[in-house]
Amino acid sequence: MTYIRSRGANLESVQRFGSYLLDLVFPPTCVSCLRSGQWFCDFCAQCVIPAPSGQECQQCGLELPGETEELGSPCPGCKDDLGWVGVAAIHEGPLRQAIHALKYDARVELGPSLGRYLRAVTAAAPWPAILRNLDGIVPVPLHGDRLLERGYNQSKLLADGLAGGCAALVLDNAIERFKATRSQVGLSPSERRDNVKGKFSADSVLVSGKSLLLVDDVFTTGATMRECASALRESGADAVFGLALARPDTR
């Protein structure tokens, strides 16, 4: 696990340096509108659609109170390893293109600029209370083969962008996807759950007794994040919350 992570970190550094050199020769253009000067320009950033501020249980759909200071499972009717889940924006338009570029086109420079949307979510209740008690930020992991192929984990880049605004450290080695899974794209909710079931393990030395925040790029049904939360809780984590950059528009 450590070997794979270190290889991934080295490849991420190479990716960053290579992108820096390319930017010197070929100035960046917006991944959405192709304006020159930025990888995600100010105009496209303003077109990002915030996710509705109303909170609902990701398990039963019940609307949840937004001003609670409760740090455990927010829904009184559900027993869930995953507590509060926050989502920054709707997965469409310029943001969808930016996420695609971050994941598949090696545009690692987008990580910090997209991470600011996660920081914006944490300004509203109950997130200040959660962050005050937070021990670590955990990126949802890629399988080792996918990490070596891509060279970086986009969730780690987003987690790094979020960590710049709070005191918690990014625990990149806290959880491992030890078995490869097929893409979740196009699967039904039940197929998504089955696809990731039992595919994650957590390091009890790193997570036991801690309050942790999972970070991912897209939250669709929550199957992957919930499975990660279960692995963390089984390894002794006291509480697990979730934060994602985007989700599909379900309105």
MOMOTA-V219494 format. One line per field, one symbol per residue. ss: DSSP state (A for helix, B for strand, O for the rest). A space follows every 50 residues. Layout:
# MOMOTA-V219494
ss=???
This chain:
# MOMOTA-V219494
ss=OAAAAAAAAAAAAAAAAAAAAAAAAOOOBOOOOOOBOOOOOAAAAAOOOB OOOOBBOOOOOOBBOOOOOOOOOOOOOOOOOOOOBBBBBBOOAAAAAAAA AAAAOOOOOAAAAAAAAAAAAOOOOOAAAAAAOOOBBBBOOOBAAAAAAA OOOAAAAAAAAAAOOOOOBBOOOOBBBOOOOOOOOOOOAAAAAAAAOOOB BBOAAAAOOOBBBBBBBBOOOOAAAAAAAAAAAAOOOOBBBBBBBBBOOO O
